[in-house]
Amino acid sequence: MNIGILSSSFLYPGNQAWKKINVKKTFCELGDYKILQERKKFDFIVLILFISDFNNKEGTKFDNFNPIIKLLEERAKHKNLGTLVMVSSYKKDNLIKVNNNLSKEKKIKQKLLKKFLDIKKKNLNFNFSDIDEVFSTIGLQNAFDSRNKYLTSSNLSQSGIDELSYFISVFFTRYSKPKSKVLVLDCDNTLWGGVLGEEGINKIEMGETQNGKIYLDFQKEILNLHDQGILLAISSKNNEKDVLDVLNNHHSIILKKNHFVNFKINWESKSKNIIKISKELDLGLDSFVFWDDNPLERNLVRKILPDVSTVEPNEDIVYWPEQIASLENFSNLSNVSIKKDQTKKYHARAKFINDKDSAKDELKYLKSIKLRTKISTLNKNNIARASEMTLKTNQYNLRTKRYVLADIENIIKDKNYFGLLIGLKDIYADHGNVGLIILKRINKNTLFIDTFLMSCRVIGRYFETQIFRYIKEYALKNNYTDILGEFIDTKKNIVAKKLLEKHGFKKISRKTKENSQMYSNKIKNIKLENINLYD
Amino acid sequence: MTEKKILEIIQKHIQNRKINRKTKLKNIEKWDSLMHLNIIFAIEKVFKIKFKISEMSSFKNIEEIINSVKNKKK
């Protein structure tokens, strides 16, 4: 990223404080707002406005800002251009004001912030902040230095520059990192004090005692994260029954069972559990944050799963509530907006994974996640993915034929072959291209399934049946009547063994080699169950 | 102690170790008015002091800065 920093005040480029910002940055000329129009120079512009700088002969007026607002609105429309606007209304005057008797600068700031919010609502790539709030952490007056107004054209003090730079650097670390979505928590000495297995539900610390109150405050902050759409999960070495008893029945507990999307309460390693949670939720490990009081567990997770952000909790639990509330991982800055009903959705999913046997629920659930496919015939642009799939897919693969890029290129050219890549999307994720078929013409009536494979990630969604639907459609359209299939047992692909039978194919005695089983079917008899899931 | 720290701050800014208390500011290659201010700010921050505006622009060599800081710390 290449950012431009533009301001109405002098910002002391070269000041050591700016080293904190770890992205390529350029200080633009003072007040050169035209640069906001530039679409090539910077992908991101940080604009810092001090309202008192806009003090011309007629005084400071809101109208003075109209040209800048116009430029910002224009800029925000370009999705690939980012903007962060910071405004300060600081003016050295009597800061003690009562009865809403705001300074002119403050009134202008409020109006500007309102305007910025309107822009933000329409454009996610636009961000704004009231810098005075940032400065208030060091005391507003400390952020400014009257001497500097006469030395340069800036009121900022060294501390003010420090704070600005800190804010911008945090902004960009958050901005460029994907937002974490899942918080995995330990139980003993994390959600409550003491060891549940030894002390029992009535003796653990949670509630009235001094420490107990801290643990409750910690839970409150976690609940807050949950309400913002962060998913909560537990990984604890305990008896599941005991922990669930606490979550359901403890008189003080704030975090209840239904706040969590996933529990791994067992004696397995935490890293194994986190991997399982990641698979069940279908979320990458880099969207996980792990909190555990035990340094051994933390170090193991750090070592085995470096993608997971393992938090180093403060040694004194009194600081935990504020620490978890201010974790950068969950910050709302990134361009991905999250929805608040995430937990519900994932509960449905977890339920689906946990009790797959109740077929009726399963179909209902699958219908609700809005499965959608996207097909593309093999072409120059997707052969790389197709080849990769043939080389990597071991499990759900009928014949495990491996094709390097050149092979696929030949297949495209050969009129006897027809290949299709099938992508899958549901409300959780776009899984990308996860299915591949290659059909071979045997004669004018008969097709042969040369390749049928799909990614294991999407098993259990009748995706394979949807793929057969495409086969059937293609065959009927091209006047084929018969289809042959073969299962070649590689010991790794047992999961695909029944695939052909499931879709109405019958075994035939022809054999190409020892571990092969041939099947045949009439095109019109290809059985497509529950295919309405995809309508 | 004060002297050593001030020299360190200046060295860090100008990325050159060849200076001492007698060095004249105008003879330092990378020195300009902006660098001057940034260094003064850094020194103020480290020693928790404030220079008068008249002082800030009057420093001619490093020794004057050191003496001013020492006076303020007394």
Interface residues (C-beta under 8 A of the other chain):
Chain A: Y12 P13 G14 N15 Q16 R147 N148 Y150 L151 T152 S157 Q158 S159 I161 D162
Chain B: K12 H13 L34 M35 L37 N38 F41 A42 E44 K45 K50 I53 M56 S57
